[in-house]
Amino acid sequence: MEMRIAVTGLAQLNRGLRAVDSEAPKQLRLALNEGAELLVTRVRPKIPAITGAARSSVKARSTRTSARVAVGGKKAAYFPWLDFGGQGRRSGRPAPRPFIREGRYVYPTLAEIRPEIEQVLQEAISRAVAGAGLEEG
């Protein structure tokens, strides 16, 4: 399960930066990771922990054109149940949990801190552009 944070015009910016400096796209990817990492940092403490697998499964991922937050995986395959609820796969294990369409952790936290994420992304992308020797205009 993944949630994406998209920036309009990012693919075009990436192509332009690559034409100017071959290292600039890497800086752009790292800039996008900053925004995703902010969400990860805010969401982790909200997730209940018995073994810590669900908390540690929340990770920032990025490419040159997108940033995302990945959750769950093999070690915490139950994360969707934990966040959204439902009946579980086996009767009684895990116990039925009330279904919440918006989720309990990731989406509400994203809605809560979206302006902060946008600010972090804007600043990080500006640094990547300046690092390539270009100025915002």
Residue, then its C-alpha position, 0 to 999 in steps of 0.5 A: m500500500e502506498m500514498r503518493i505526494a505529487v508535484t505538478g510539473l516535476a517531470q519537466l523540471n527533472r528533464g530541464l535539470r538533467a540538461v543543465d547538470s547530470e547530478a541535479p536529478k539526484q538532488l531533486r529525488l533527495a528533495l522529494n524524500e524530505g517531504a515524504e520523510l516529514l509525513v513518516t516522522r509524524v505518522r510513526p508515533k501515532i501507530p500502535a506498537i506491540t512488536g514495532a513492525a507496523r511502525s518500522s514499515v512506514k518508509a519514505r520512497s522517491t524517484r526523480t518525479s515522485a515521492r511516496v510513503a510505503v507502509g506494510g510489507k511482508k513483516a507488517a502485512y496487517f497494516p491496512w487492517l490496523d489503519f483502516g479496520g475490517q474483519g481480518r483474514r481469520s475469524g478472531r485473529p485479528a479481531p474485527r476492527p471498525f472500518i474507517r474509510e479515511g484511515r486512522y493514521v496515514y491519511p489523517t496525518l497527511a491532511e493535518i500536515r499537508p501545508e507543512i509538507e508543501q512548504v518543505l517540498q517547495e524549499a527543497i526543490s528550490r535548493a535543488v534548482a539553485g544547486a544546479g546553478l539556476e535561479e527561480g524566476 
